[in-house]
Amino acid sequence: MAGVGPLFLALIPVTNYITAENGVVQKAMETLLAAIPGNASISKDRVIPALSAFYIFWTFAATGAASAAGLGSSRKEGLDNNRMSWI
């Protein structure tokens, strides 16, 4: 536990680089948003809402779907949604 504090402090420059303006995260968001038809780039006032929407999607929808797919594929008979015998 005592090593977590110094490790956290040591990684501050890394997170600063990743989240900087025109940094890795913003460029990744611009690339994702460019895939949507009619949306060429992201304006500065839309960065935080776009990142929030992506985070919410990834945290709840994508990981939930991956978890359900993993549970279903790990069982020979699959998941039975009528009886929750997997709980």
N, CA, C and O atoms as a CHARMM CRD file, in Angstrom:
* protein
*
  348
    1    1 MET  N      0.81800  -1.19200   0.00000 PROA 1      0.00000
    2    1 MET  CA     0.00000   0.00000   0.00000 PROA 1      0.00000
    3    1 MET  C      0.85800   1.25100   0.00000 PROA 1      0.00000
    4    1 MET  O      0.49300   2.25900  -0.60400 PROA 1      0.00000
    5    2 ALA  N      1.98300   1.19000   0.66500 PROA 2      0.00000
    6    2 ALA  CA     2.83800   2.37700   0.75200 PROA 2      0.00000
    7    2 ALA  C      3.44600   2.72700  -0.60400 PROA 2      0.00000
    8    2 ALA  O      3.82000   3.87800  -0.82700 PROA 2      0.00000
    9    3 GLY  N      3.55000   1.77000  -1.50000 PROA 3      0.00000
   10    3 GLY  CA     4.14000   2.02800  -2.80400 PROA 3      0.00000
   11    3 GLY  C      3.16500   2.62900  -3.81500 PROA 3      0.00000
   12    3 GLY  O      3.58300   3.09800  -4.87400 PROA 3      0.00000
   13    4 VAL  N      1.87400   2.61800  -3.49900 PROA 4      0.00000
   14    4 VAL  CA     0.88500   3.11900  -4.43800 PROA 4      0.00000
   15    4 VAL  C      0.98600   4.63100  -4.58700 PROA 4      0.00000
   16    4 VAL  O      0.85700   5.14700  -5.69700 PROA 4      0.00000
   17    5 GLY  N      1.21300   5.34900  -3.49900 PROA 5      0.00000
   18    5 GLY  CA     1.31500   6.81100  -3.55500 PROA 5      0.00000
   19    5 GLY  C      2.44000   7.28400  -4.46400 PROA 5      0.00000
   20    5 GLY  O      2.19700   8.09300  -5.36000 PROA 5      0.00000
   21    6 PRO  N      3.66700   6.80600  -4.26100 PROA 6      0.00000
   22    6 PRO  CA     4.74800   7.22300  -5.16100 PROA 6      0.00000
   23    6 PRO  C      4.52400   6.79200  -6.60800 PROA 6      0.00000
   24    6 PRO  O      4.89000   7.51700  -7.53300 PROA 6      0.00000
   25    7 LEU  N      3.92800   5.62000  -6.80900 PROA 7      0.00000
   26    7 LEU  CA     3.63500   5.17200  -8.16900 PROA 7      0.00000
   27    7 LEU  C      2.61600   6.09600  -8.82400 PROA 7      0.00000
   28    7 LEU  O      2.75600   6.44800  -9.99600 PROA 7      0.00000
   29    8 PHE  N      1.59600   6.48800  -8.07400 PROA 8      0.00000
   30    8 PHE  CA     0.60500   7.42900  -8.58300 PROA 8      0.00000
   31    8 PHE  C      1.26600   8.74300  -8.98000 PROA 8      0.00000
   32    8 PHE  O      0.99300   9.27200 -10.05700 PROA 8      0.00000
   33    9 LEU  N      2.12000   9.26600  -8.13300 PROA 9      0.00000
   34    9 LEU  CA     2.81400  10.52200  -8.42900 PROA 9      0.00000
   35    9 LEU  C      3.75300  10.37800  -9.62300 PROA 9      0.00000
   36    9 LEU  O      3.91900  11.31800 -10.40100 PROA 9      0.00000
   37   10 ALA  N      4.35800   9.21900  -9.76700 PROA 10     0.00000
   38   10 ALA  CA     5.27300   9.01000 -10.88900 PROA 10     0.00000
   39   10 ALA  C      4.53800   8.95000 -12.22200 PROA 10     0.00000
   40   10 ALA  O      5.11800   9.27000 -13.26000 PROA 10     0.00000
   41   11 LEU  N      3.27300   8.54600 -12.20800 PROA 11     0.00000
   42   11 LEU  CA     2.51000   8.41300 -13.44300 PROA 11     0.00000
   43   11 LEU  C      1.75800   9.68300 -13.84100 PROA 11     0.00000
   44   11 LEU  O      1.08800   9.70000 -14.87300 PROA 11     0.00000
   45   12 ILE  N      1.85700  10.73800 -13.04600 PROA 12     0.00000
   46   12 ILE  CA     1.18800  11.99800 -13.39200 PROA 12     0.00000
   47   12 ILE  C      1.65900  12.54200 -14.73900 PROA 12     0.00000
   48   12 ILE  O      0.80800  12.95500 -15.52700 PROA 12     0.00000
   49   13 PRO  N      2.94900  12.57200 -15.06000 PROA 13     0.00000
   50   13 PRO  CA     3.34900  13.06000 -16.38700 PROA 13     0.00000
   51   13 PRO  C      2.78600  12.21100 -17.53000 PROA 13     0.00000
   52   13 PRO  O      2.50700  12.73600 -18.60800 PROA 13     0.00000
   53   14 VAL  N      2.62000  10.92000 -17.30700 PROA 14     0.00000
   54   14 VAL  CA     2.06900  10.04800 -18.34700 PROA 14     0.00000
   55   14 VAL  C      0.60700  10.40300 -18.60700 PROA 14     0.00000
   56   14 VAL  O      0.19600  10.54000 -19.75900 PROA 14     0.00000
   57   15 THR  N     -0.17400  10.55200 -17.54200 PROA 15     0.00000
   58   15 THR  CA    -1.58000  10.91000 -17.72900 PROA 15     0.00000
   59   15 THR  C     -1.71700  12.32300 -18.28300 PROA 15     0.00000
   60   15 THR  O     -2.64600  12.60100 -19.04100 PROA 15     0.00000
   61   16 ASN  N     -0.81500  13.20600 -17.91900 PROA 16     0.00000
   62   16 ASN  CA    -0.83700  14.56300 -18.46800 PROA 16     0.00000
   63   16 ASN  C     -0.57900  14.52700 -19.97400 PROA 16     0.00000
   64   16 ASN  O     -1.23400  15.24600 -20.72900 PROA 16     0.00000
   65   17 TYR  N      0.35100  13.71200 -20.41000 PROA 17     0.00000
   66   17 TYR  CA     0.65000  13.57900 -21.83900 PROA 17     0.00000
   67   17 TYR  C     -0.53300  12.98800 -22.60600 PROA 17     0.00000
   68   17 TYR  O     -0.87300  13.45400 -23.69300 PROA 17     0.00000
   69   18 ILE  N     -1.14900  11.96700 -22.03500 PROA 18     0.00000
   70   18 ILE  CA    -2.25100  11.28700 -22.70800 PROA 18     0.00000
   71   18 ILE  C     -3.45200  12.20900 -22.86500 PROA 18     0.00000
   72   18 ILE  O     -4.10200  12.20300 -23.91000 PROA 18     0.00000
   73   19 THR  N     -3.75600  13.00500 -21.83500 PROA 19     0.00000
   74   19 THR  CA    -4.96100  13.82500 -21.85400 PROA 19     0.00000
   75   19 THR  C     -4.71400  15.26000 -22.28800 PROA 19     0.00000
   76   19 THR  O     -5.62500  16.08400 -22.20000 PROA 19     0.00000
   77   20 ALA  N     -3.52300  15.58600 -22.75000 PROA 20     0.00000
   78   20 ALA  CA    -3.22400  16.95500 -23.16600 PROA 20     0.00000
   79   20 ALA  C     -4.03900  17.32700 -24.40300 PROA 20     0.00000
   80   20 ALA  O     -4.51700  16.46600 -25.14200 PROA 20     0.00000
   81   21 GLU  N     -4.18200  18.65000 -24.60500 PROA 21     0.00000
   82   21 GLU  CA    -4.87600  19.11700 -25.79600 PROA 21     0.00000
   83   21 GLU  C     -4.12100  18.63900 -27.02500 PROA 21     0.00000
   84   21 GLU  O     -2.89800  18.76700 -27.09200 PROA 21     0.00000
   85   22 ASN  N     -4.83400  18.09400 -27.98800 PROA 22     0.00000
   86   22 ASN  CA    -4.26500  17.44200 -29.16800 PROA 22     0.00000
   87   22 ASN  C     -3.40700  16.24200 -28.78000 PROA 22     0.00000
   88   22 ASN  O     -2.46200  15.88600 -29.48400 PROA 22     0.00000
   89   23 GLY  N     -3.74500  15.62900 -27.66400 PROA 23     0.00000
   90   23 GLY  CA    -3.01600  14.45900 -27.18900 PROA 23     0.00000
   91   23 GLY  C     -3.60300  13.17400 -27.74500 PROA 23     0.00000
   92   23 GLY  O     -4.41400  13.19100 -28.67100 PROA 23     0.00000
   93   24 VAL  N     -3.18800  12.08400 -27.17700 PROA 24     0.00000
   94   24 VAL  CA    -3.55700  10.75900 -27.65600 PROA 24     0.00000
   95   24 VAL  C     -5.06500  10.53200 -27.54300 PROA 24     0.00000
   96   24 VAL  O     -5.68500  10.03600 -28.48400 PROA 24     0.00000
   97   25 VAL  N     -5.65200  10.88500 -26.41500 PROA 25     0.00000
   98   25 VAL  CA    -7.07300  10.63100 -26.20100 PROA 25     0.00000
   99   25 VAL  C     -7.92400  11.48200 -27.13800 PROA 25     0.00000
  100   25 VAL  O     -8.89700  10.99200 -27.71100 PROA 25     0.00000
  101   26 GLN  N     -7.56700  12.74100 -27.29400 PROA 26     0.00000
  102   26 GLN  CA    -8.34800  13.59700 -28.17300 PROA 26     0.00000
  103   26 GLN  C     -8.24400  13.13500 -29.62600 PROA 26     0.00000
  104   26 GLN  O     -9.23600  13.16000 -30.35400 PROA 26     0.00000
  105   27 LYS  N     -7.06600  12.71900 -30.04800 PROA 27     0.00000
  106   27 LYS  CA    -6.90800  12.22500 -31.41900 PROA 27     0.00000
  107   27 LYS  C     -7.68500  10.92700 -31.62100 PROA 27     0.00000
  108   27 LYS  O     -8.25200  10.69900 -32.69000 PROA 27     0.00000
  109   28 ALA  N     -7.70900  10.07800 -30.59600 PROA 28     0.00000
  110   28 ALA  CA    -8.48700   8.84600 -30.68400 PROA 28     0.00000
  111   28 ALA  C     -9.97600   9.15900 -30.78700 PROA 28     0.00000
  112   28 ALA  O    -10.69200   8.52100 -31.55800 PROA 28     0.00000
  113   29 MET  N    -10.44300  10.13700 -30.01700 PROA 29     0.00000
  114   29 MET  CA   -11.84900  10.53400 -30.09000 PROA 29     0.00000
  115   29 MET  C    -12.17900  11.12200 -31.44800 PROA 29     0.00000
  116   29 MET  O    -13.24600  10.84600 -31.99700 PROA 29     0.00000
  117   30 GLU  N    -11.28400  11.92600 -31.99700 PROA 30     0.00000
  118   30 GLU  CA   -11.51500  12.49400 -33.32600 PROA 30     0.00000
  119   30 GLU  C    -11.59500  11.39400 -34.38000 PROA 30     0.00000
  120   30 GLU  O    -12.39900  11.47200 -35.30900 PROA 30     0.00000
  121   31 THR  N    -10.76300  10.37700 -34.23000 PROA 31     0.00000
  122   31 THR  CA   -10.80000   9.24900 -35.16000 PROA 31     0.00000
  123   31 THR  C    -12.11500   8.48600 -35.03900 PROA 31     0.00000
  124   31 THR  O    -12.71000   8.11400 -36.05000 PROA 31     0.00000
  125   32 LEU  N    -12.57400   8.24800 -33.80400 PROA 32     0.00000
  126   32 LEU  CA   -13.84300   7.56000 -33.61300 PROA 32     0.00000
  127   32 LEU  C    -15.00500   8.37700 -34.16100 PROA 32     0.00000
  128   32 LEU  O    -15.90100   7.83300 -34.80700 PROA 32     0.00000
  129   33 LEU  N    -14.99200   9.68900 -33.90300 PROA 33     0.00000
  130   33 LEU  CA   -16.08700  10.53500 -34.36500 PROA 33     0.00000
  131   33 LEU  C    -16.05100  10.74000 -35.87200 PROA 33     0.00000
  132   33 LEU  O    -17.08800  11.01400 -36.47600 PROA 33     0.00000
  133   34 ALA  N    -14.88500  10.61300 -36.49200 PROA 34     0.00000
  134   34 ALA  CA   -14.79500  10.75200 -37.94400 PROA 34     0.00000
  135   34 ALA  C    -15.48100   9.58300 -38.64600 PROA 34     0.00000
  136   34 ALA  O    -15.85500   9.69100 -39.81400 PROA 34     0.00000
  137   35 ALA  N    -15.64600   8.47500 -37.94200 PROA 35     0.00000
  138   35 ALA  CA   -16.33100   7.32300 -38.52800 PROA 35     0.00000
  139   35 ALA  C    -17.82900   7.55500 -38.65900 PROA 35     0.00000
  140   35 ALA  O    -18.50600   6.86100 -39.41800 PROA 35     0.00000
  141   36 ILE  N    -18.35300   8.54600 -37.90800 PROA 36     0.00000
  142   36 ILE  CA   -19.77500   8.87500 -37.98600 PROA 36     0.00000
  143   36 ILE  C    -19.98700   9.77400 -39.19800 PROA 36     0.00000
  144   36 ILE  O    -19.33000  10.80800 -39.31500 PROA 36     0.00000
  145   37 PRO  N    -20.88200   9.40500 -40.09300 PROA 37     0.00000
  146   37 PRO  CA   -21.11200  10.22900 -41.28800 PROA 37     0.00000
  147   37 PRO  C    -21.58800  11.64000 -40.91400 PROA 37     0.00000
  148   37 PRO  O    -22.44100  11.81200 -40.04300 PROA 37     0.00000
  149   38 GLY  N    -21.02000  12.63900 -41.59000 PROA 38     0.00000
  150   38 GLY  CA   -21.42400  14.01700 -41.38300 PROA 38     0.00000
  151   38 GLY  C    -20.74400  14.70200 -40.22000 PROA 38     0.00000
  152   38 GLY  O    -21.08300  15.84300 -39.90400 PROA 38     0.00000
  153   39 ASN  N    -19.80000  14.05100 -39.57400 PROA 39     0.00000
  154   39 ASN  CA   -19.11500  14.63400 -38.42800 PROA 39     0.00000
  155   39 ASN  C    -17.61700  14.59700 -38.70100 PROA 39     0.00000
  156   39 ASN  O    -16.96500  13.59200 -38.42100 PROA 39     0.00000
  157   40 ALA  N    -17.06200  15.68200 -39.24500 PROA 40     0.00000
  158   40 ALA  CA   -15.67300  15.69100 -39.68600 PROA 40     0.00000
  159   40 ALA  C    -14.68600  15.78800 -38.52500 PROA 40     0.00000
  160   40 ALA  O    -13.67700  15.08300 -38.52000 PROA 40     0.00000
  161   41 SER  N    -14.95500  16.63800 -37.55200 PROA 41     0.00000
  162   41 SER  CA   -14.02000  16.77700 -36.43500 PROA 41     0.00000
  163   41 SER  C    -14.78900  17.18000 -35.18300 PROA 41     0.00000
  164   41 SER  O    -15.98200  17.48100 -35.23700 PROA 41     0.00000
  165   42 ILE  N    -14.10300  17.18100 -34.08900 PROA 42     0.00000
  166   42 ILE  CA   -14.70600  17.51900 -32.80200 PROA 42     0.00000
  167   42 ILE  C    -14.26100  18.92000 -32.39300 PROA 42     0.00000
  168   42 ILE  O    -13.07000  19.23000 -32.42600 PROA 42     0.00000
  169   43 SER  N    -15.20800  19.75600 -32.01300 PROA 43     0.00000
  170   43 SER  CA   -14.85300  21.09900 -31.57500 PROA 43     0.00000
  171   43 SER  C    -14.41600  21.06500 -30.11900 PROA 43     0.00000
  172   43 SER  O    -14.71100  20.11200 -29.39800 PROA 43     0.00000
  173   44 LYS  N    -13.71900  22.09600 -29.69400 PROA 44     0.00000
  174   44 LYS  CA   -13.14700  22.11500 -28.34500 PROA 44     0.00000
  175   44 LYS  C    -14.21200  22.05100 -27.26100 PROA 44     0.00000
  176   44 LYS  O    -13.96400  21.49500 -26.19200 PROA 44     0.00000
  177   45 ASP  N    -15.39500  22.61100 -27.51500 PROA 45     0.00000
  178   45 ASP  CA   -16.42900  22.59200 -26.48700 PROA 45     0.00000
  179   45 ASP  C    -17.18800  21.26200 -26.43300 PROA 45     0.00000
  180   45 ASP  O    -18.05600  21.08900 -25.57700 PROA 45     0.00000
  181   46 ARG  N    -16.88100  20.33000 -27.32300 PROA 46     0.00000
  182   46 ARG  CA   -17.54000  19.02800 -27.33700 PROA 46     0.00000
  183   46 ARG  C    -16.62200  17.88300 -26.91600 PROA 46     0.00000
  184   46 ARG  O    -17.03400  16.72400 -26.95200 PROA 46     0.00000
  185   47 VAL  N    -15.39700  18.18200 -26.52100 PROA 47     0.00000
  186   47 VAL  CA   -14.44600  17.12400 -26.15900 PROA 47     0.00000
  187   47 VAL  C    -14.90100  16.38700 -24.90700 PROA 47     0.00000
  188   47 VAL  O    -14.95600  15.15700 -24.90200 PROA 47     0.00000
  189   48 ILE  N    -15.22700  17.11600 -23.85000 PROA 48     0.00000
  190   48 ILE  CA   -15.61100  16.47700 -22.58700 PROA 48     0.00000
  191   48 ILE  C    -16.90200  15.67300 -22.74100 PROA 48     0.00000
  192   48 ILE  O    -16.94300  14.53200 -22.28200 PROA 48     0.00000
  193   49 PRO  N    -17.96500  16.20800 -23.36700 PROA 49     0.00000
  194   49 PRO  CA   -19.15100  15.36700 -23.55300 PROA 49     0.00000
  195   49 PRO  C    -18.87900  14.11700 -24.40100 PROA 49     0.00000
  196   49 PRO  O    -19.43000  13.05100 -24.12500 PROA 49     0.00000
  197   50 ALA  N    -18.04400  14.24300 -25.41600 PROA 50     0.00000
  198   50 ALA  CA   -17.73200  13.08400 -26.25100 PROA 50     0.00000
  199   50 ALA  C    -16.95600  12.03700 -25.45800 PROA 50     0.00000
  200   50 ALA  O    -17.23900  10.84300 -25.55900 PROA 50     0.00000
  201   51 LEU  N    -15.99300  12.47700 -24.68300 PROA 51     0.00000
  202   51 LEU  CA   -15.22900  11.53300 -23.85700 PROA 51     0.00000
  203   51 LEU  C    -16.12300  10.88100 -22.80800 PROA 51     0.00000
  204   51 LEU  O    -15.98700   9.69100 -22.52400 PROA 51     0.00000
  205   52 SER  N    -17.03700  11.66100 -22.23100 PROA 52     0.00000
  206   52 SER  CA   -17.95400  11.11300 -21.23000 PROA 52     0.00000
  207   52 SER  C    -18.87000  10.06400 -21.85200 PROA 52     0.00000
  208   52 SER  O    -19.09200   9.00400 -21.26500 PROA 52     0.00000
  209   53 ALA  N    -19.39900  10.35500 -23.03100 PROA 53     0.00000
  210   53 ALA  CA   -20.27500   9.39100 -23.70200 PROA 53     0.00000
  211   53 ALA  C    -19.51500   8.11200 -24.03900 PROA 53     0.00000
  212   53 ALA  O    -20.03600   7.01100 -23.86500 PROA 53     0.00000
  213   54 PHE  N    -18.28400   8.26200 -24.52100 PROA 54     0.00000
  214   54 PHE  CA   -17.47400   7.08900 -24.83500 PROA 54     0.00000
  215   54 PHE  C    -17.17200   6.28100 -23.58200 PROA 54     0.00000
  216   54 PHE  O    -17.23400   5.05200 -23.60900 PROA 54     0.00000
  217   55 TYR  N    -16.84600   6.95500 -22.48200 PROA 55     0.00000
  218   55 TYR  CA   -16.54400   6.27200 -21.22900 PROA 55     0.00000
  219   55 TYR  C    -17.76900   5.52600 -20.70600 PROA 55     0.00000
  220   55 TYR  O    -17.66500   4.37500 -20.28200 PROA 55     0.00000
  221   56 ILE  N    -18.92400   6.18000 -20.73600 PROA 56     0.00000
  222   56 ILE  CA   -20.14700   5.54000 -20.25100 PROA 56     0.00000
  223   56 ILE  C    -20.48400   4.32500 -21.10500 PROA 56     0.00000
  224   56 ILE  O    -20.83500   3.26900 -20.57800 PROA 56     0.00000
  225   57 PHE  N    -20.37900   4.47300 -22.42400 PROA 57     0.00000
  226   57 PHE  CA   -20.63500   3.33500 -23.31100 PROA 57     0.00000
  227   57 PHE  C    -19.68400   2.19100 -23.00200 PROA 57     0.00000
  228   57 PHE  O    -20.11200   1.04900 -22.83500 PROA 57     0.00000
  229   58 TRP  N    -18.39200   2.49800 -22.92600 PROA 58     0.00000
  230   58 TRP  CA   -17.40400   1.44200 -22.72200 PROA 58     0.00000
  231   58 TRP  C    -17.58400   0.77600 -21.36800 PROA 58     0.00000
  232   58 TRP  O    -17.50100  -0.44800 -21.26100 PROA 58     0.00000
  233   59 THR  N    -17.83100   1.57800 -20.32400 PROA 59     0.00000
  234   59 THR  CA   -17.93000   1.03500 -18.97600 PROA 59     0.00000
  235   59 THR  C    -19.14700   0.13900 -18.80600 PROA 59     0.00000
  236   59 THR  O    -19.05500  -0.92200 -18.18700 PROA 59     0.00000
  237   60 PHE  N    -20.27700   0.55100 -19.34500 PROA 60     0.00000
  238   60 PHE  CA   -21.50000  -0.20000 -19.08500 PROA 60     0.00000
  239   60 PHE  C    -21.91200  -1.09800 -20.23900 PROA 60     0.00000
  240   60 PHE  O    -22.14200  -2.28700 -20.02200 PROA 60     0.00000
  241   61 ALA  N    -22.01300  -0.59100 -21.42900 PROA 61     0.00000
  242   61 ALA  CA   -22.54600  -1.37600 -22.54200 PROA 61     0.00000
  243   61 ALA  C    -21.53700  -2.38200 -23.07600 PROA 61     0.00000
  244   61 ALA  O    -21.84800  -3.56900 -23.17400 PROA 61     0.00000
  245   62 ALA  N    -20.35700  -1.93900 -23.41600 PROA 62     0.00000
  246   62 ALA  CA   -19.38100  -2.83200 -24.04800 PROA 62     0.00000
  247   62 ALA  C    -18.88600  -3.90700 -23.08900 PROA 62     0.00000
  248   62 ALA  O    -18.79900  -5.07500 -23.46500 PROA 62     0.00000
  249   63 THR  N    -18.56400  -3.53300 -21.86700 PROA 63     0.00000
  250   63 THR  CA   -18.06600  -4.54400 -20.93200 PROA 63     0.00000
  251   63 THR  C    -19.17900  -5.48800 -20.49000 PROA 63     0.00000
  252   63 THR  O    -18.92700  -6.66500 -20.23400 PROA 63     0.00000
  253   64 GLY  N    -20.41400  -4.97900 -20.39900 PROA 64     0.00000
  254   64 GLY  CA   -21.54000  -5.85500 -20.06300 PROA 64     0.00000
  255   64 GLY  C    -21.80300  -6.86200 -21.16000 PROA 64     0.00000
  256   64 GLY  O    -22.04800  -8.03700 -20.88900 PROA 64     0.00000
  257   65 ALA  N    -21.75400  -6.40200 -22.40300 PROA 65     0.00000
  258   65 ALA  CA   -21.95200  -7.32000 -23.53100 PROA 65     0.00000
  259   65 ALA  C    -20.82900  -8.34800 -23.60300 PROA 65     0.00000
  260   65 ALA  O    -21.07900  -9.52400 -23.86700 PROA 65     0.00000
  261   66 ALA  N    -19.60200  -7.91300 -23.37100 PROA 66     0.00000
  262   66 ALA  CA   -18.47300  -8.84500 -23.38700 PROA 66     0.00000
  263   66 ALA  C    -18.58800  -9.85900 -22.25000 PROA 66     0.00000
  264   66 ALA  O    -18.24600 -11.02900 -22.42300 PROA 66     0.00000
  265   67 SER  N    -19.06100  -9.41900 -21.10400 PROA 67     0.00000
  266   67 SER  CA   -19.23600 -10.32800 -19.97800 PROA 67     0.00000
  267   67 SER  C    -20.30600 -11.36500 -20.27100 PROA 67     0.00000
  268   67 SER  O    -20.11300 -12.55000 -20.00100 PROA 67     0.00000
  269   68 ALA  N    -21.43000 -10.93200 -20.82100 PROA 68     0.00000
  270   68 ALA  CA   -22.49900 -11.88100 -21.16900 PROA 68     0.00000
  271   68 ALA  C    -22.03700 -12.85000 -22.24900 PROA 68     0.00000
  272   68 ALA  O    -22.35700 -14.03800 -22.19700 PROA 68     0.00000
  273   69 ALA  N    -21.28800 -12.35100 -23.22500 PROA 69     0.00000
  274   69 ALA  CA   -20.76600 -13.23300 -24.27300 PROA 69     0.00000
  275   69 ALA  C    -19.79200 -14.24600 -23.68700 PROA 69     0.00000
  276   69 ALA  O    -19.79400 -15.41200 -24.08200 PROA 69     0.00000
  277   70 GLY  N    -18.96900 -13.81300 -22.75800 PROA 70     0.00000
  278   70 GLY  CA   -18.03200 -14.72800 -22.11300 PROA 70     0.00000
  279   70 GLY  C    -18.74100 -15.79000 -21.29200 PROA 70     0.00000
  280   70 GLY  O    -18.35900 -16.96000 -21.31300 PROA 70     0.00000
  281   71 LEU  N    -19.78400 -15.37600 -20.56200 PROA 71     0.00000
  282   71 LEU  CA   -20.55200 -16.35200 -19.79000 PROA 71     0.00000
  283   71 LEU  C    -21.23800 -17.35400 -20.71100 PROA 71     0.00000
  284   71 LEU  O    -21.25500 -18.55300 -20.43400 PROA 71     0.00000
  285   72 GLY  N    -21.79600 -16.86000 -21.79700 PROA 72     0.00000
  286   72 GLY  CA   -22.49300 -17.75400 -22.72900 PROA 72     0.00000
  287   72 GLY  C    -21.56400 -18.71500 -23.43200 PROA 72     0.00000
  288   72 GLY  O    -21.90700 -19.87700 -23.64900 PROA 72     0.00000
  289   73 SER  N    -20.38400 -18.23200 -23.79100 PROA 73     0.00000
  290   73 SER  CA   -19.46000 -19.10300 -24.51100 PROA 73     0.00000
  291   73 SER  C    -18.72500 -20.06900 -23.58400 PROA 73     0.00000
  292   73 SER  O    -18.14000 -21.04700 -24.04800 PROA 73     0.00000
  293   74 SER  N    -18.75000 -19.80600 -22.29800 PROA 74     0.00000
  294   74 SER  CA   -18.04500 -20.70000 -21.38100 PROA 74     0.00000
  295   74 SER  C    -18.88200 -21.91400 -20.99800 PROA 74     0.00000
  296   74 SER  O    -18.37300 -22.85100 -20.38100 PROA 74     0.00000
  297   75 ARG  N    -20.14000 -21.90400 -21.35500 PROA 75     0.00000
  298   75 ARG  CA   -21.02900 -23.02000 -21.01900 PROA 75     0.00000
  299   75 ARG  C    -21.45200 -23.75700 -22.28500 PROA 75     0.00000
  300   75 ARG  O    -21.82100 -23.14500 -23.28700 PROA 75     0.00000
  301   76 LYS  N    -21.39000 -25.04400 -22.21800 PROA 76     0.00000
  302   76 LYS  CA   -21.75100 -25.85800 -23.37100 PROA 76     0.00000
  303   76 LYS  C    -23.20400 -25.63700 -23.78000 PROA 76     0.00000
  304   76 LYS  O    -23.52400 -25.58600 -24.96800 PROA 76     0.00000
  305   77 GLU  N    -24.08900 -25.50500 -22.77200 PROA 77     0.00000
  306   77 GLU  CA   -25.51100 -25.32100 -23.05500 PROA 77     0.00000
  307   77 GLU  C    -25.90000 -23.85500 -23.25700 PROA 77     0.00000
  308   77 GLU  O    -27.05200 -23.56900 -23.58100 PROA 77     0.00000
  309   78 GLY  N    -24.97700 -22.93500 -23.07400 PROA 78     0.00000
  310   78 GLY  CA   -25.25600 -21.50800 -23.23100 PROA 78     0.00000
  311   78 GLY  C    -25.97700 -20.93900 -22.02200 PROA 78     0.00000
  312   78 GLY  O    -26.09100 -21.60300 -20.99100 PROA 78     0.00000
  313   79 LEU  N    -26.45600 -19.72800 -22.14300 PROA 79     0.00000
  314   79 LEU  CA   -27.18800 -19.10000 -21.05100 PROA 79     0.00000
  315   79 LEU  C    -28.68100 -19.31500 -21.23000 PROA 79     0.00000
  316   79 LEU  O    -29.19800 -19.25300 -22.34500 PROA 79     0.00000
  317   80 ASP  N    -29.36000 -19.56500 -20.13600 PROA 80     0.00000
  318   80 ASP  CA   -30.80500 -19.71200 -20.15100 PROA 80     0.00000
  319   80 ASP  C    -31.38800 -18.44900 -19.52900 PROA 80     0.00000
  320   80 ASP  O    -31.31700 -18.25900 -18.31400 PROA 80     0.00000
  321   81 ASN  N    -31.96400 -17.59100 -20.35900 PROA 81     0.00000
  322   81 ASN  CA   -32.48500 -16.33900 -19.86100 PROA 81     0.00000
  323   81 ASN  C    -33.80600 -16.49900 -19.12900 PROA 81     0.00000
  324   81 ASN  O    -34.22400 -15.58400 -18.42000 PROA 81     0.00000
  325   82 ASN  N    -34.46500 -17.62200 -19.27700 PROA 82     0.00000
  326   82 ASN  CA   -35.72100 -17.86000 -18.54700 PROA 82     0.00000
  327   82 ASN  C    -35.46600 -18.27500 -17.11500 PROA 82     0.00000
  328   82 ASN  O    -36.21000 -17.88900 -16.21400 PROA 82     0.00000
  329   83 ARG  N    -34.44300 -19.04000 -16.89800 PROA 83     0.00000
  330   83 ARG  CA   -34.02100 -19.42400 -15.54500 PROA 83     0.00000
  331   83 ARG  C    -32.59500 -18.96200 -15.37400 PROA 83     0.00000
  332   83 ARG  O    -31.72000 -19.32100 -16.16200 PROA 83     0.00000
  333   84 MET  N    -32.36100 -18.17900 -14.36700 PROA 84     0.00000
  334   84 MET  CA   -31.00000 -17.65300 -14.15500 PROA 84     0.00000
  335   84 MET  C    -30.21000 -18.64400 -13.31000 PROA 84     0.00000
  336   84 MET  O    -29.89300 -18.37500 -12.15100 PROA 84     0.00000
  337   85 SER  N    -29.89800 -19.78100 -13.89600 PROA 85     0.00000
  338   85 SER  CA   -29.17600 -20.81100 -13.16600 PROA 85     0.00000
  339   85 SER  C    -27.68800 -20.50400 -13.06000 PROA 85     0.00000
  340   85 SER  O    -26.96100 -21.17800 -12.33000 PROA 85     0.00000
  341   86 TRP  N    -27.23800 -19.49500 -13.78300 PROA 86     0.00000
  342   86 TRP  CA   -25.81800 -19.15000 -13.75700 PROA 86     0.00000
  343   86 TRP  C    -25.48300 -18.23200 -12.60400 PROA 86     0.00000
  344   86 TRP  O    -24.30600 -17.95800 -12.37000 PROA 86     0.00000
  345   87 ILE  N    -26.47800 -17.74400 -11.87000 PROA 87     0.00000
  346   87 ILE  CA   -26.19100 -16.85800 -10.72400 PROA 87     0.00000
  347   87 ILE  C    -25.82800 -17.69400  -9.53100 PROA 87     0.00000
  348   87 ILE  O    -25.55000 -17.15400  -8.46000 PROA 87     0.00000
